[in-house]
């Protein structure tokens, strides 16, 4: 007997029905795949979702670290700007006094 192949769209449709509350057994009676096959598709979908979440969490962690680094750099630049401004003001005052 030849093995039947199903499209990804079809598999996702049945997985969504299971996630919505239908049992694999009910779907197996209504549709062609066996309940075991539908459960395997559901497990594969859940694994993929976990992998996607893990990848998203890693990306979020990386972005948070980069954000913290950029904030630190910004704060350092603000402090440098304040120091330069203070030095410039001090220099201007000294120059004005020397001209008097």
mmCIF file as gemmi writes it, N, C-alpha and C atoms, coordinates in Angstrom:
data_model
loop_
_atom_site.group_PDB
_atom_site.id
_atom_site.type_symbol
_atom_site.label_atom_id
_atom_site.label_alt_id
_atom_site.label_comp_id
_atom_site.label_asym_id
_atom_site.label_entity_id
_atom_site.label_seq_id
_atom_site.pdbx_PDB_ins_code
_atom_site.Cartn_x
_atom_site.Cartn_y
_atom_site.Cartn_z
_atom_site.occupancy
_atom_site.B_iso_or_equiv
_atom_site.pdbx_formal_charge
_atom_site.auth_seq_id
_atom_site.auth_asym_id
_atom_site.pdbx_PDB_model_num
ATOM 1 N N . UNK Axp A 1 ? 0.845 -1.181 0 1 0 ? 1 A 1
ATOM 2 C CA . UNK Axp A 1 ? 0 0 0 1 0 ? 1 A 1
ATOM 3 C C . UNK Axp A 1 ? 0.888 1.24 0 1 0 ? 1 A 1
ATOM 4 N N . UNK Axp A 2 ? 0.604 2.167 -0.881 1 0 ? 2 A 1
ATOM 5 C CA . UNK Axp A 2 ? 1.402 3.388 -1.003 1 0 ? 2 A 1
ATOM 6 C C . UNK Axp A 2 ? 1.111 4.311 0.166 1 0 ? 2 A 1
ATOM 7 N N . UNK Axp A 3 ? 2.148 4.962 0.596 1 0 ? 3 A 1
ATOM 8 C CA . UNK Axp A 3 ? 2.018 5.894 1.719 1 0 ? 3 A 1
ATOM 9 C C . UNK Axp A 3 ? 1.464 7.215 1.203 1 0 ? 3 A 1
ATOM 10 N N . UNK Axp A 4 ? 0.437 7.703 1.849 1 0 ? 4 A 1
ATOM 11 C CA . UNK Axp A 4 ? -0.205 8.945 1.421 1 0 ? 4 A 1
ATOM 12 C C . UNK Axp A 4 ? 0.563 10.126 2.002 1 0 ? 4 A 1
ATOM 13 N N . UNK Axp A 5 ? 0.763 11.149 1.191 1 0 ? 5 A 1
ATOM 14 C CA . UNK Axp A 5 ? 1.416 12.362 1.677 1 0 ? 5 A 1
ATOM 15 C C . UNK Axp A 5 ? 0.368 13.475 1.756 1 0 ? 5 A 1
ATOM 16 N N . UNK Axp A 6 ? 0.56 14.341 2.72 1 0 ? 6 A 1
ATOM 17 C CA . UNK Axp A 6 ? -0.374 15.436 2.963 1 0 ? 6 A 1
ATOM 18 C C . UNK Axp A 6 ? 0.385 16.755 2.878 1 0 ? 6 A 1
ATOM 19 N N . UNK Axp A 7 ? -0.295 17.774 2.448 1 0 ? 7 A 1
ATOM 20 C CA . UNK Axp A 7 ? 0.343 19.079 2.362 1 0 ? 7 A 1
ATOM 21 C C . UNK Axp A 7 ? 0.519 19.663 3.761 1 0 ? 7 A 1
ATOM 22 N N . UNK Axp A 8 ? 1.455 20.584 3.875 1 0 ? 8 A 1
ATOM 23 C CA . UNK Axp A 8 ? 1.692 21.25 5.162 1 0 ? 8 A 1
ATOM 24 C C . UNK Axp A 8 ? 0.446 22.017 5.6 1 0 ? 8 A 1
ATOM 25 N N . UNK Axp A 9 ? -0.229 22.601 4.643 1 0 ? 9 A 1
ATOM 26 C CA . UNK Axp A 9 ? -1.45 23.351 4.953 1 0 ? 9 A 1
ATOM 27 C C . UNK Axp A 9 ? -2.504 22.436 5.576 1 0 ? 9 A 1
ATOM 28 N N . UNK Axp A 10 ? -2.653 21.247 5.014 1 0 ? 10 A 1
ATOM 29 C CA . UNK Axp A 10 ? -3.613 20.273 5.519 1 0 ? 10 A 1
ATOM 30 C C . UNK Axp A 10 ? -3.238 19.838 6.935 1 0 ? 10 A 1
ATOM 31 N N . UNK Axp A 11 ? -1.959 19.549 7.136 1 0 ? 11 A 1
ATOM 32 C CA . UNK Axp A 11 ? -1.487 19.14 8.459 1 0 ? 11 A 1
ATOM 33 C C . UNK Axp A 11 ? -1.752 20.238 9.486 1 0 ? 11 A 1
ATOM 34 N N . UNK Axp A 12 ? -1.423 21.481 9.124 1 0 ? 12 A 1
ATOM 35 C CA . UNK Axp A 12 ? -1.624 22.601 10.046 1 0 ? 12 A 1
ATOM 36 C C . UNK Axp A 12 ? -3.096 22.799 10.367 1 0 ? 12 A 1
ATOM 37 N N . UNK Axp A 13 ? -3.943 22.573 9.375 1 0 ? 13 A 1
ATOM 38 C CA . UNK Axp A 13 ? -5.377 22.702 9.6 1 0 ? 13 A 1
ATOM 39 C C . UNK Axp A 13 ? -5.847 21.699 10.656 1 0 ? 13 A 1
ATOM 40 N N . UNK Axp A 14 ? -5.423 20.453 10.52 1 0 ? 14 A 1
ATOM 41 C CA . UNK Axp A 14 ? -5.823 19.437 11.49 1 0 ? 14 A 1
ATOM 42 C C . UNK Axp A 14 ? -5.22 19.705 12.871 1 0 ? 14 A 1
ATOM 43 N N . UNK Axp A 15 ? -3.984 20.177 12.907 1 0 ? 15 A 1
ATOM 44 C CA . UNK Axp A 15 ? -3.346 20.513 14.186 1 0 ? 15 A 1
ATOM 45 C C . UNK Axp A 15 ? -4.124 21.636 14.871 1 0 ? 15 A 1
ATOM 46 N N . UNK Axp A 16 ? -4.533 22.638 14.107 1 0 ? 16 A 1
ATOM 47 C CA . UNK Axp A 16 ? -5.316 23.739 14.694 1 0 ? 16 A 1
ATOM 48 C C . UNK Axp A 16 ? -6.644 23.239 15.243 1 0 ? 16 A 1
ATOM 49 N N . UNK Axp A 17 ? -7.245 22.271 14.566 1 0 ? 17 A 1
ATOM 50 C CA . UNK Axp A 17 ? -8.501 21.701 15.07 1 0 ? 17 A 1
ATOM 51 C C . UNK Axp A 17 ? -8.282 20.985 16.405 1 0 ? 17 A 1
ATOM 52 N N . UNK Axp A 18 ? -7.169 20.276 16.511 1 0 ? 18 A 1
ATOM 53 C CA . UNK Axp A 18 ? -6.844 19.607 17.79 1 0 ? 18 A 1
ATOM 54 C C . UNK Axp A 18 ? -6.609 20.657 18.874 1 0 ? 18 A 1
ATOM 55 N N . UNK Axp A 19 ? -5.871 21.706 18.528 1 0 ? 19 A 1
ATOM 56 C CA . UNK Axp A 19 ? -5.594 22.762 19.496 1 0 ? 19 A 1
ATOM 57 C C . UNK Axp A 19 ? -6.862 23.499 19.905 1 0 ? 19 A 1
ATOM 58 N N . UNK Axp A 20 ? -7.87 23.483 19.035 1 0 ? 20 A 1
ATOM 59 C CA . UNK Axp A 20 ? -9.147 24.135 19.335 1 0 ? 20 A 1
ATOM 60 C C . UNK Axp A 20 ? -10.06 23.249 20.183 1 0 ? 20 A 1
ATOM 61 N N . UNK Axp A 21 ? -9.621 21.994 20.435 1 0 ? 21 A 1
ATOM 62 C CA . UNK Axp A 21 ? -10.399 21.144 21.33 1 0 ? 21 A 1
ATOM 63 C C . UNK Axp A 21 ? -10.893 19.838 20.745 1 0 ? 21 A 1
ATOM 64 N N . UNK Axp A 22 ? -10.738 19.647 19.459 1 0 ? 22 A 1
ATOM 65 C CA . UNK Axp A 22 ? -11.155 18.384 18.857 1 0 ? 22 A 1
ATOM 66 C C . UNK Axp A 22 ? -10.126 17.31 19.17 1 0 ? 22 A 1
ATOM 67 N N . UNK Axp A 23 ? -10.573 16.08 19.328 1 0 ? 23 A 1
ATOM 68 C CA . UNK Axp A 23 ? -9.631 14.995 19.616 1 0 ? 23 A 1
ATOM 69 C C . UNK Axp A 23 ? -9.1 14.418 18.31 1 0 ? 23 A 1
ATOM 70 N N . UNK Axp A 24 ? -7.87 13.893 18.353 1 0 ? 24 A 1
ATOM 71 C CA . UNK Axp A 24 ? -7.33 13.248 17.153 1 0 ? 24 A 1
ATOM 72 C C . UNK Axp A 24 ? -8.213 12.101 16.664 1 0 ? 24 A 1
ATOM 73 N N . UNK Axp A 25 ? -8.861 11.416 17.592 1 0 ? 25 A 1
ATOM 74 C CA . UNK Axp A 25 ? -9.738 10.309 17.22 1 0 ? 25 A 1
ATOM 75 C C . UNK Axp A 25 ? -10.942 10.806 16.415 1 0 ? 25 A 1
ATOM 76 N N . UNK Axp A 26 ? -11.528 11.915 16.865 1 0 ? 26 A 1
ATOM 77 C CA . UNK Axp A 26 ? -12.658 12.496 16.127 1 0 ? 26 A 1
ATOM 78 C C . UNK Axp A 26 ? -12.226 12.881 14.715 1 0 ? 26 A 1
ATOM 79 N N . UNK Axp A 27 ? -11.077 13.52 14.631 1 0 ? 27 A 1
ATOM 80 C CA . UNK Axp A 27 ? -10.584 13.969 13.333 1 0 ? 27 A 1
ATOM 81 C C . UNK Axp A 27 ? -10.224 12.796 12.429 1 0 ? 27 A 1
ATOM 82 N N . UNK Axp A 28 ? -9.718 11.718 13.015 1 0 ? 28 A 1
ATOM 83 C CA . UNK Axp A 28 ? -9.355 10.535 12.218 1 0 ? 28 A 1
ATOM 84 C C . UNK Axp A 28 ? -10.595 9.929 11.576 1 0 ? 28 A 1
ATOM 85 N N . UNK Axp A 29 ? -11.729 9.983 12.289 1 0 ? 29 A 1
ATOM 86 C CA . UNK Axp A 29 ? -12.967 9.456 11.713 1 0 ? 29 A 1
ATOM 87 C C . UNK Axp A 29 ? -13.481 10.366 10.6 1 0 ? 29 A 1
ATOM 88 N N . UNK Axp A 30 ? -13.329 11.662 10.805 1 0 ? 30 A 1
ATOM 89 C CA . UNK Axp A 30 ? -13.851 12.638 9.847 1 0 ? 30 A 1
ATOM 90 C C . UNK Axp A 30 ? -12.922 12.825 8.649 1 0 ? 30 A 1
ATOM 91 N N . UNK Axp A 31 ? -11.617 12.797 8.914 1 0 ? 31 A 1
ATOM 92 C CA . UNK Axp A 31 ? -10.627 12.992 7.861 1 0 ? 31 A 1
ATOM 93 C C . UNK Axp A 31 ? -9.866 11.685 7.67 1 0 ? 31 A 1
ATOM 94 N N . UNK Axp A 32 ? -8.95 11.628 6.773 1 0 ? 32 A 1
ATOM 95 C CA . UNK Axp A 32 ? -8.284 10.381 6.44 1 0 ? 32 A 1
ATOM 96 C C . UNK Axp A 32 ? -7.136 9.973 7.373 1 0 ? 32 A 1
ATOM 97 N N . UNK Axp A 33 ? -6.281 10.861 7.831 1 0 ? 33 A 1
ATOM 98 C CA . UNK Axp A 33 ? -5.127 10.403 8.633 1 0 ? 33 A 1
ATOM 99 C C . UNK Axp A 33 ? -5.569 9.727 9.932 1 0 ? 33 A 1
ATOM 100 N N . UNK Axp A 34 ? -4.709 8.834 10.409 1 0 ? 34 A 1
ATOM 101 C CA . UNK Axp A 34 ? -5.008 8.158 11.674 1 0 ? 34 A 1
ATOM 102 C C . UNK Axp A 34 ? -4.809 9.122 12.84 1 0 ? 34 A 1
ATOM 103 N N . UNK Axp A 35 ? -5.39 8.747 13.983 1 0 ? 35 A 1
ATOM 104 C CA . UNK Axp A 35 ? -5.248 9.57 15.18 1 0 ? 35 A 1
ATOM 105 C C . UNK Axp A 35 ? -3.774 9.668 15.575 1 0 ? 35 A 1
ATOM 106 N N . UNK Axp A 36 ? -3.041 8.57 15.409 1 0 ? 36 A 1
ATOM 107 C CA . UNK Axp A 36 ? -1.606 8.566 15.741 1 0 ? 36 A 1
ATOM 108 C C . UNK Axp A 36 ? -0.856 9.565 14.863 1 0 ? 36 A 1
ATOM 109 N N . UNK Axp A 37 ? -1.158 9.578 13.579 1 0 ? 37 A 1
ATOM 110 C CA . UNK Axp A 37 ? -0.507 10.501 12.654 1 0 ? 37 A 1
ATOM 111 C C . UNK Axp A 37 ? -0.806 11.943 13.043 1 0 ? 37 A 1
ATOM 112 N N . UNK Axp A 38 ? -2.038 12.227 13.379 1 0 ? 38 A 1
ATOM 113 C CA . UNK Axp A 38 ? -2.424 13.582 13.784 1 0 ? 38 A 1
ATOM 114 C C . UNK Axp A 38 ? -1.69 13.984 15.061 1 0 ? 38 A 1
ATOM 115 N N . UNK Axp A 39 ? -1.558 13.038 16.011 1 0 ? 39 A 1
ATOM 116 C CA . UNK Axp A 39 ? -0.813 13.33 17.247 1 0 ? 39 A 1
ATOM 117 C C . UNK Axp A 39 ? 0.663 13.614 16.938 1 0 ? 39 A 1
ATOM 118 N N . UNK Axp A 40 ? 1.23 12.872 15.99 1 0 ? 40 A 1
ATOM 119 C CA . UNK Axp A 40 ? 2.623 13.117 15.602 1 0 ? 40 A 1
ATOM 120 C C . UNK Axp A 40 ? 2.777 14.512 14.989 1 0 ? 40 A 1
ATOM 121 N N . UNK Axp A 41 ? 1.82 14.918 14.18 1 0 ? 41 A 1
ATOM 122 C CA . UNK Axp A 41 ? 1.85 16.265 13.606 1 0 ? 41 A 1
ATOM 123 C C . UNK Axp A 41 ? 1.752 17.316 14.702 1 0 ? 41 A 1
ATOM 124 N N . UNK Axp A 42 ? 0.899 17.039 15.69 1 0 ? 42 A 1
ATOM 125 C CA . UNK Axp A 42 ? 0.736 17.965 16.817 1 0 ? 42 A 1
ATOM 126 C C . UNK Axp A 42 ? 2.054 18.087 17.602 1 0 ? 42 A 1
ATOM 127 N N . UNK Axp A 43 ? 2.698 16.954 17.855 1 0 ? 43 A 1
ATOM 128 C CA . UNK Axp A 43 ? 3.981 16.969 18.568 1 0 ? 43 A 1
ATOM 129 C C . UNK Axp A 43 ? 5.037 17.737 17.78 1 0 ? 43 A 1
ATOM 130 N N . UNK Axp A 44 ? 5.069 17.532 16.483 1 0 ? 44 A 1
ATOM 131 C CA . UNK Axp A 44 ? 6.045 18.235 15.642 1 0 ? 44 A 1
ATOM 132 C C . UNK Axp A 44 ? 5.784 19.74 15.686 1 0 ? 44 A 1
ATOM 133 N N . UNK Axp A 45 ? 4.525 20.126 15.639 1 0 ? 45 A 1
ATOM 134 C CA . UNK Axp A 45 ? 4.164 21.548 15.716 1 0 ? 45 A 1
ATOM 135 C C . UNK Axp A 45 ? 4.587 22.147 17.06 1 0 ? 45 A 1
ATOM 136 N N . UNK Axp A 46 ? 4.36 21.409 18.137 1 0 ? 46 A 1
ATOM 137 C CA . UNK Axp A 46 ? 4.741 21.896 19.469 1 0 ? 46 A 1
ATOM 138 C C . UNK Axp A 46 ? 6.256 22.033 19.594 1 0 ? 46 A 1
ATOM 139 N N . UNK Axp A 47 ? 6.996 21.088 19.049 1 0 ? 47 A 1
ATOM 140 C CA . UNK Axp A 47 ? 8.46 21.174 19.068 1 0 ? 47 A 1
ATOM 141 C C . UNK Axp A 47 ? 8.939 22.399 18.292 1 0 ? 47 A 1
ATOM 142 N N . UNK Axp A 48 ? 8.321 22.623 17.141 1 0 ? 48 A 1
ATOM 143 C CA . UNK Axp A 48 ? 8.688 23.784 16.324 1 0 ? 48 A 1
ATOM 144 C C . UNK Axp A 48 ? 8.378 25.078 17.067 1 0 ? 48 A 1
ATOM 145 N N . UNK Axp A 49 ? 7.231 25.114 17.748 1 0 ? 49 A 1
ATOM 146 C CA . UNK Axp A 49 ? 6.873 26.307 18.52 1 0 ? 49 A 1
ATOM 147 C C . UNK Axp A 49 ? 7.869 26.559 19.649 1 0 ? 49 A 1
ATOM 148 N N . UNK Axp A 50 ? 8.304 25.486 20.318 1 0 ? 50 A 1
ATOM 149 C CA . UNK Axp A 50 ? 9.307 25.631 21.377 1 0 ? 50 A 1
ATOM 150 C C . UNK Axp A 50 ? 10.629 26.138 20.82 1 0 ? 50 A 1
ATOM 151 N N . UNK Axp A 51 ? 11.017 25.611 19.671 1 0 ? 51 A 1
ATOM 152 C CA . UNK Axp A 51 ? 12.273 26.052 19.047 1 0 ? 51 A 1
ATOM 153 C C . UNK Axp A 51 ? 12.171 27.525 18.663 1 0 ? 51 A 1
ATOM 154 N N . UNK Axp A 52 ? 11.026 27.926 18.137 1 0 ? 52 A 1
ATOM 155 C CA . UNK Axp A 52 ? 10.826 29.328 17.763 1 0 ? 52 A 1
ATOM 156 C C . UNK Axp A 52 ? 10.866 30.229 18.99 1 0 ? 52 A 1
ATOM 157 N N . UNK Axp A 53 ? 10.235 29.788 20.076 1 0 ? 53 A 1
ATOM 158 C CA . UNK Axp A 53 ? 10.25 30.568 21.315 1 0 ? 53 A 1
ATOM 159 C C . UNK Axp A 53 ? 11.665 30.7 21.856 1 0 ? 53 A 1
ATOM 160 N N . UNK Axp A 54 ? 12.416 29.603 21.807 1 0 ? 54 A 1
ATOM 161 C CA . UNK Axp A 54 ? 13.799 29.628 22.28 1 0 ? 54 A 1
ATOM 162 C C . UNK Axp A 54 ? 14.623 30.613 21.455 1 0 ? 54 A 1
ATOM 163 N N . UNK Axp A 55 ? 14.425 30.576 20.152 1 0 ? 55 A 1
ATOM 164 C CA . UNK Axp A 55 ? 15.149 31.49 19.269 1 0 ? 55 A 1
ATOM 165 C C . UNK Axp A 55 ? 14.754 32.938 19.556 1 0 ? 55 A 1
ATOM 166 N N . UNK Axp A 56 ? 13.468 33.176 19.789 1 0 ? 56 A 1
ATOM 167 C CA . UNK Axp A 56 ? 12.997 34.525 20.113 1 0 ? 56 A 1
ATOM 168 C C . UNK Axp A 56 ? 13.59 34.99 21.443 1 0 ? 56 A 1
ATOM 169 N N . UNK Axp A 57 ? 13.64 34.084 22.418 1 0 ? 57 A 1
ATOM 170 C CA . UNK Axp A 57 ? 14.205 34.445 23.716 1 0 ? 57 A 1
ATOM 171 C C . UNK Axp A 57 ? 15.683 34.781 23.608 1 0 ? 57 A 1
ATOM 172 N N . UNK Axp A 58 ? 16.414 34.028 22.793 1 0 ? 58 A 1
ATOM 173 C CA . UNK Axp A 58 ? 17.833 34.318 22.597 1 0 ? 58 A 1
ATOM 174 C C . UNK Axp A 58 ? 18.019 35.673 21.93 1 0 ? 58 A 1
ATOM 175 N N . UNK Axp A 59 ? 17.2 35.952 20.936 1 0 ? 59 A 1
ATOM 176 C CA . UNK Axp A 59 ? 17.282 37.237 20.235 1 0 ? 59 A 1
ATOM 177 C C . UNK Axp A 59 ? 16.932 38.381 21.188 1 0 ? 59 A 1
ATOM 178 N N . UNK Axp A 60 ? 15.911 38.174 22.015 1 0 ? 60 A 1
ATOM 179 C CA . UNK Axp A 60 ? 15.515 39.19 22.985 1 0 ? 60 A 1
ATOM 180 C C . UNK Axp A 60 ? 16.634 39.442 23.995 1 0 ? 60 A 1
ATOM 181 N N . UNK Axp A 61 ? 17.273 38.384 24.455 1 0 ? 61 A 1
ATOM 182 C CA . UNK Axp A 61 ? 18.39 38.516 25.4 1 0 ? 61 A 1
ATOM 183 C C . UNK Axp A 61 ? 19.531 39.304 24.761 1 0 ? 61 A 1
ATOM 184 N N . UNK Axp A 62 ? 19.828 38.994 23.5 1 0 ? 62 A 1
ATOM 185 C CA . UNK Axp A 62 ? 20.889 39.694 22.768 1 0 ? 62 A 1
ATOM 186 C C . UNK Axp A 62 ? 20.541 41.177 22.613 1 0 ? 62 A 1
ATOM 187 N N . UNK Axp A 63 ? 19.297 41.466 22.256 1 0 ? 63 A 1
ATOM 188 C CA . UNK Axp A 63 ? 18.881 42.855 22.073 1 0 ? 63 A 1
ATOM 189 C C . UNK Axp A 63 ? 18.903 43.635 23.384 1 0 ? 63 A 1
ATOM 190 N N . UNK Axp A 64 ? 18.528 42.978 24.475 1 0 ? 64 A 1
ATOM 191 C CA . UNK Axp A 64 ? 18.573 43.648 25.779 1 0 ? 64 A 1
ATOM 192 C C . UNK Axp A 64 ? 20 43.983 26.174 1 0 ? 64 A 1
ATOM 193 N N . UNK Axp A 65 ? 20.918 43.058 25.906 1 0 ? 65 A 1
ATOM 194 C CA . UNK Axp A 65 ? 22.329 43.314 26.22 1 0 ? 65 A 1
ATOM 195 C C . UNK Axp A 65 ? 22.863 44.47 25.365 1 0 ? 65 A 1
ATOM 196 N N . UNK Axp A 66 ? 22.509 44.474 24.097 1 0 ? 66 A 1
ATOM 197 C CA . UNK Axp A 66 ? 22.94 45.557 23.221 1 0 ? 66 A 1
ATOM 198 C C . UNK Axp A 66 ? 22.342 46.889 23.682 1 0 ? 66 A 1
ATOM 199 N N . UNK Axp A 67 ? 21.085 46.864 24.083 1 0 ? 67 A 1
ATOM 200 C CA . UNK Axp A 67 ? 20.423 48.071 24.58 1 0 ? 67 A 1
ATOM 201 C C . UNK Axp A 67 ? 21.129 48.605 25.827 1 0 ? 67 A 1
ATOM 202 N N . UNK Axp A 68 ? 21.496 47.703 26.729 1 0 ? 68 A 1
ATOM 203 C CA . UNK Axp A 68 ? 22.205 48.118 27.944 1 0 ? 68 A 1
ATOM 204 C C . UNK Axp A 68 ? 23.557 48.739 27.592 1 0 ? 68 A 1
ATOM 205 N N . UNK Axp A 69 ? 24.264 48.13 26.639 1 0 ? 69 A 1
ATOM 206 C CA . UNK Axp A 69 ? 25.554 48.666 26.219 1 0 ? 69 A 1
ATOM 207 C C . UNK Axp A 69 ? 25.394 50.053 25.597 1 0 ? 69 A 1
ATOM 208 N N . UNK Axp A 70 ? 24.397 50.217 24.761 1 0 ? 70 A 1
ATOM 209 C CA . UNK Axp A 70 ? 24.167 51.518 24.121 1 0 ? 70 A 1
ATOM 210 C C . UNK Axp A 70 ? 23.778 52.586 25.142 1 0 ? 70 A 1
ATOM 211 N N . UNK Axp A 71 ? 22.998 52.217 26.137 1 0 ? 71 A 1
ATOM 212 C CA . UNK Axp A 71 ? 22.645 53.174 27.194 1 0 ? 71 A 1
ATOM 213 C C . UNK Axp A 71 ? 23.893 53.61 27.968 1 0 ? 71 A 1
ATOM 214 N N . UNK Axp A 72 ? 24.761 52.64 28.242 1 0 ? 72 A 1
ATOM 215 C CA . UNK Axp A 72 ? 25.999 52.954 28.954 1 0 ? 72 A 1
ATOM 216 C C . UNK Axp A 72 ? 26.867 53.903 28.124 1 0 ? 72 A 1
ATOM 217 N N . UNK Axp A 73 ? 26.983 53.611 26.832 1 0 ? 73 A 1
ATOM 218 C CA . UNK Axp A 73 ? 27.756 54.494 25.958 1 0 ? 73 A 1
ATOM 219 C C . UNK Axp A 73 ? 27.142 55.894 25.919 1 0 ? 73 A 1
ATOM 220 N N . UNK Axp A 74 ? 25.836 55.976 25.848 1 0 ? 74 A 1
ATOM 221 C CA . UNK Axp A 74 ? 25.16 57.272 25.837 1 0 ? 74 A 1
ATOM 222 C C . UNK Axp A 74 ? 25.449 58.043 27.12 1 0 ? 74 A 1
ATOM 223 N N . UNK Axp A 75 ? 25.379 57.35 28.255 1 0 ? 75 A 1
ATOM 224 C CA . UNK Axp A 75 ? 25.643 58.01 29.532 1 0 ? 75 A 1
ATOM 225 C C . UNK Axp A 75 ? 27.078 58.528 29.606 1 0 ? 75 A 1
ATOM 226 N N . UNK Axp A 76 ? 28.016 57.737 29.099 1 0 ? 76 A 1
ATOM 227 C CA . UNK Axp A 76 ? 29.421 58.164 29.088 1 0 ? 76 A 1
ATOM 228 C C . UNK Axp A 76 ? 29.581 59.406 28.219 1 0 ? 76 A 1
ATOM 229 N N . UNK Axp A 77 ? 28.952 59.393 27.052 1 0 ? 77 A 1
ATOM 230 C CA . UNK Axp A 77 ? 29.04 60.552 26.16 1 0 ? 77 A 1
ATOM 231 C C . UNK Axp A 77 ? 28.412 61.794 26.782 1 0 ? 77 A 1
ATOM 232 N N . UNK Axp A 78 ? 27.337 61.62 27.527 1 0 ? 78 A 1
ATOM 233 C CA . UNK Axp A 78 ? 26.719 62.765 28.22 1 0 ? 78 A 1
ATOM 234 C C . UNK Axp A 78 ? 27.69 63.349 29.246 1 0 ? 78 A 1
ATOM 235 N N . UNK Axp A 79 ? 28.365 62.477 29.98 1 0 ? 79 A 1
ATOM 236 C CA . UNK Axp A 79 ? 29.321 62.941 30.98 1 0 ? 79 A 1
ATOM 237 C C . UNK Axp A 79 ? 30.488 63.674 30.324 1 0 ? 79 A 1
ATOM 238 N N . UNK Axp A 80 ? 30.946 63.152 29.195 1 0 ? 80 A 1
ATOM 239 C CA . UNK Axp A 80 ? 32.032 63.813 28.463 1 0 ? 80 A 1
ATOM 240 C C . UNK Axp A 80 ? 31.571 65.183 27.982 1 0 ? 80 A 1
ATOM 241 N N . UNK Axp A 81 ? 30.357 65.253 27.49 1 0 ? 81 A 1
ATOM 242 C CA . UNK Axp A 81 ? 29.818 66.515 27.005 1 0 ? 81 A 1
ATOM 243 C C . UNK Axp A 81 ? 29.756 67.548 28.141 1 0 ? 81 A 1
ATOM 244 N N . UNK Axp A 82 ? 29.323 67.109 29.31 1 0 ? 82 A 1
ATOM 245 C CA . UNK Axp A 82 ? 29.251 68.007 30.469 1 0 ? 82 A 1
ATOM 246 C C . UNK Axp A 82 ? 30.642 68.49 30.852 1 0 ? 82 A 1
ATOM 247 N N . UNK Axp A 83 ? 31.598 67.575 30.856 1 0 ? 83 A 1
ATOM 248 C CA . UNK Axp A 83 ? 32.977 67.952 31.195 1 0 ? 83 A 1
ATOM 249 C C . UNK Axp A 83 ? 33.535 68.946 30.18 1 0 ? 83 A 1
ATOM 250 N N . UNK Axp A 84 ? 33.29 68.683 28.903 1 0 ? 84 A 1
ATOM 251 C CA . UNK Axp A 84 ? 33.784 69.593 27.856 1 0 ? 84 A 1
ATOM 252 C C . UNK Axp A 84 ? 33.124 70.958 27.977 1 0 ? 84 A 1
ATOM 253 N N . UNK Axp A 85 ? 31.852 70.967 28.248 1 0 ? 85 A 1
ATOM 254 C CA . UNK Axp A 85 ? 31.131 72.232 28.398 1 0 ? 85 A 1
ATOM 255 C C . UNK Axp A 85 ? 31.696 73.012 29.583 1 0 ? 85 A 1
ATOM 256 N N . UNK Axp A 86 ? 31.909 72.32 30.704 1 0 ? 86 A 1
ATOM 257 C CA . UNK Axp A 86 ? 32.471 72.975 31.89 1 0 ? 86 A 1
ATOM 258 C C . UNK Axp A 86 ? 33.865 73.512 31.602 1 0 ? 86 A 1
ATOM 259 N N . UNK Axp A 87 ? 34.677 72.734 30.925 1 0 ? 87 A 1
ATOM 260 C CA . UNK Axp A 87 ? 36.028 73.172 30.587 1 0 ? 87 A 1
ATOM 261 C C . UNK Axp A 87 ? 35.976 74.393 29.669 1 0 ? 87 A 1
ATOM 262 N N . UNK Axp A 88 ? 35.086 74.358 28.671 1 0 ? 88 A 1
ATOM 263 C CA . UNK Axp A 88 ? 34.948 75.467 27.74 1 0 ? 88 A 1
ATOM 264 C C . UNK Axp A 88 ? 34.523 76.738 28.471 1 0 ? 88 A 1
ATOM 265 N N . UNK Axp A 89 ? 33.56 76.63 29.344 1 0 ? 89 A 1
ATOM 266 C CA . UNK Axp A 89 ? 33.1 77.793 30.123 1 0 ? 89 A 1
ATOM 267 C C . UNK Axp A 89 ? 34.233 78.334 30.991 1 0 ? 89 A 1
ATOM 268 N N . UNK Axp A 90 ? 34.969 77.443 31.61 1 0 ? 90 A 1
ATOM 269 C CA . UNK Axp A 90 ? 36.084 77.848 32.457 1 0 ? 90 A 1
ATOM 270 C C . UNK Axp A 90 ? 37.157 78.556 31.623 1 0 ? 90 A 1
ATOM 271 N N . UNK Axp A 91 ? 37.451 78.007 30.459 1 0 ? 91 A 1
ATOM 272 C CA . UNK Axp A 91 ? 38.436 78.598 29.569 1 0 ? 91 A 1
ATOM 273 C C . UNK Axp A 91 ? 38.002 79.986 29.112 1 0 ? 91 A 1
ATOM 274 N N . UNK Axp A 92 ? 36.713 80.123 28.758 1 0 ? 92 A 1
ATOM 275 C CA . UNK Axp A 92 ? 36.192 81.424 28.322 1 0 ? 92 A 1
ATOM 276 C C . UNK Axp A 92 ? 36.317 82.466 29.428 1 0 ? 92 A 1
ATOM 277 N N . UNK Axp A 93 ? 36.006 82.061 30.647 1 0 ? 93 A 1
ATOM 278 C CA . UNK Axp A 93 ? 36.107 82.996 31.78 1 0 ? 93 A 1
ATOM 279 C C . UNK Axp A 93 ? 37.55 83.428 31.998 1 0 ? 93 A 1
ATOM 280 N N . UNK Axp A 94 ? 38.45 82.458 31.91 1 0 ? 94 A 1
ATOM 281 C CA . UNK Axp A 94 ? 39.868 82.784 32.083 1 0 ? 94 A 1
ATOM 282 C C . UNK Axp A 94 ? 40.351 83.732 30.996 1 0 ? 94 A 1
ATOM 283 N N . UNK Axp A 95 ? 39.911 83.493 29.789 1 0 ? 95 A 1
ATOM 284 C CA . UNK Axp A 95 ? 40.286 84.339 28.673 1 0 ? 95 A 1
ATOM 285 C C . UNK Axp A 95 ? 39.737 85.754 28.859 1 0 ? 95 A 1
ATOM 286 N N . UNK Axp A 96 ? 38.485 85.865 29.315 1 0 ? 96 A 1
ATOM 287 C CA . UNK Axp A 96 ? 37.87 87.182 29.541 1 0 ? 96 A 1
ATOM 288 C C . UNK Axp A 96 ? 38.596 87.929 30.643 1 0 ? 96 A 1
ATOM 289 N N . UNK Axp A 97 ? 39.028 87.248 31.692 1 0 ? 97 A 1
ATOM 290 C CA . UNK Axp A 97 ? 39.729 87.886 32.791 1 0 ? 97 A 1
ATOM 291 C C . UNK Axp A 97 ? 41.096 88.37 32.34 1 0 ? 97 A 1
ATOM 292 N N . UNK Axp A 98 ? 41.737 87.585 31.497 1 0 ? 98 A 1
ATOM 293 C CA . UNK Axp A 98 ? 43.085 87.957 31.047 1 0 ? 98 A 1
ATOM 294 C C . UNK Axp A 98 ? 43.039 89.181 30.123 1 0 ? 98 A 1
ATOM 295 N N . UNK Axp A 99 ? 41.929 89.366 29.45 1 0 ? 99 A 1
ATOM 296 C CA . UNK Axp A 99 ? 41.79 90.535 28.565 1 0 ? 99 A 1
ATOM 297 C C . UNK Axp A 99 ? 41.527 91.812 29.341 1 0 ? 99 A 1
ATOM 298 N N . UNK Axp A 100 ? 41 91.672 30.534 1 0 ? 100 A 1
ATOM 299 C CA . UNK Axp A 100 ? 40.681 92.882 31.346 1 0 ? 100 A 1
ATOM 300 C C . UNK Axp A 100 ? 41.874 93.521 31.931 1 0 ? 100 A 1
